[in-house]
Amino acid sequence: MSGPAAALRAAVAESTAQNPFRCYQCGNCSAGCPMSGHGDLLPHQVFRLLQLESDRPLHAMQPWLCVGCQTCAVRCPQELDLSRVMDYLRAEQIRRGTVPPEAKRMAAFNRLFLERVLAGGRLSEVELGIYLNLANRNPLENALAVPGLMARGKFKLPGKPIRGPGRAVARGRRPS
């Protein structure tokens, strides 16, 4: 068979070095995953759908729930790293515009996080929070938390950027 879903399976295998056909559906990844059961798929079902040439993983919420803890990789008897596949699926959903509506805020956070790190070389949580609230069109979303954070000394203004991140962005890669 060939088609877009088969091309997805091939792209996943090539980009992540994880062959979906090596998974024999033991379920160890799903049993150990802290986010298992919170999304629309169980972790092992992602590999199964890729085996069956389904494009459903490109529309699923589960890749956005993966926290990258590597429990799946440690527990897998075939030494497959499902978190690498989840990373790839998130990026592919963004590229194709198939991010599920429930994951739009997570996608915005992902984009802003990377933009801020690449722009300044380091991350200010306050700055990230402000940009995220503006992107979500809710600028005062966390305003009530600010006095408590200030009282505990947790509210720090943005620091100085490190040297050179602009050159790395101009070259199209991350600072080294």
N, C-alpha and C positions, 0 to 999 in steps of 0.2 A: 504494500500500500504506500501511496505517497500523497502528500498534501501538506497544508499548513501545520497540522498537528504533528505529522511525522517530521517536518522540518524543525518544529519546536523541540522534539525529543533529540534530534541530531544536534541542534544548537546547544541544548543543555549539556549533552555529553561532551561536546567539543569545548565549550567555555568553562565547564566546571571540572572536567576529568572524572565525572561520576556517571557511569553507565547505568541507566535505569533498569536494564535487564538483569543486572547482578542482584537486584533486590528480590528475595523470594517470599516477601510478605510475612515475616515472622512477627512483626509488630513490636519489636523491642524499642524502636525509636518512639513509637506512640506511647508505649508504656512508661517511658522515662521522661518524656517531654513535659516540662512544666506548663506549657500552653495547650497541651492536647485536650481536645474537647471544648475549647473556647472559641474555635472558629468553625468554618463550614466544612472543613476536611480534617481528618486525622493525618498526622505526618506521613505515615506509610502509604496512605491513599494518594499522596502526590506522586510517588514513584509509580504506583499502579496505574494512575490515569495517564502518565507519560508512556508506560508500556502499552496501554490500549489506544495510543494515538489520539488522546483527547486534548482539546485546548482549554479545558476547564481550569487547570492551574493558572492560566493567564487571567482569569476572572475571579479567582479565589481570594478570600480574606486571609487564609492560613499563612501565606508567605509574609504578611505584614505583622503577624503575631509572633513569628520566630524571633527569639531574643539572642540567637547565636551562642548559646551556652555550650554547644558541642556535645551534649548528653547523647544525642542521636548517634553521632559519630563514634563515641566511646562504646556504646552498647551494641552497635551493629556488627554481627558476625561476618559480614561481607566487607567491613571497613569502608562503607559508603558514608559520605559526609553530606547529609541532607541539608545542613545549614548553608552550605555553598550553593546548593540548588535553590534554596529559598532566597538567597541574596540575588542570584541571577533572575529569578522570577519577578522579584520586586523591581529590579532595573528594567526588565523587559515590559512589565506592566506600565511603567512610567513612559517608556519609549513608545509603546503602542497606544497609549491612552486608554488602557483597560483597567485602571485602578478602581477597585470597588468603591462605591460611595462611602461606605463605613470607614475606609482607609484614607480618605482624602486628607484629613488632618495629619495623619502619620506621614503621608507623602510630602506634605508641605513642610513638616518638621525635618524630614530627611533632606530635602532640597536646601532649606535654610541652613541647616547644620553644616552641610558640605560647603555651601557658599561662604559662610562666615569663617570657617577654618581656612579655606583657600584664600580668602581676602586678607586675613590678618595673621595667619599662621598659628593662631591659638583661638580659644573660644571663651567668650564671656557669657556666662549663663544669663545675666541680666539682659545683655544685648540680644541674645538669642530669644529670650522670652518676649522682649518688646517686638522684635521683628515677627515672631510667630503670632502674637496677638494682633498685630496690624494685618498680617496676611490672612488671618481668619476673620478679619473685620469685627474684632471684639477687643479694642485696645485696653479696656479696663478689666479684662477677665480676671486677672490675678491681683488686682490693686489692693484688696483687703489683706493679702498676705504680706505686703511690703512692710508695715510697721513692726510686725513680729520678727521678720527677717532682719530688719535694721537693729532692733533691740538685742538680738543675739549675735550681731556682727557678721551676718551672712550675706548682706547686701553689699556687694562690691561693684564699684563702677568699672567700666571696661579698662583693661590694662593697655600697655603699649604693644603695638604689633611687632612681631619679630622681623628681622631683616630678610628680604629676599622672596617672600611668597608671591609677589607680583610677577617676578621673573619666571617662577615655576608655572604659574597660570598661563602666562604668555606662551610658554613652551608646550602647554597642554598636558601637564602632569603635576602631580602633587609635589610640595616642597620635600626635599630629602634631608 
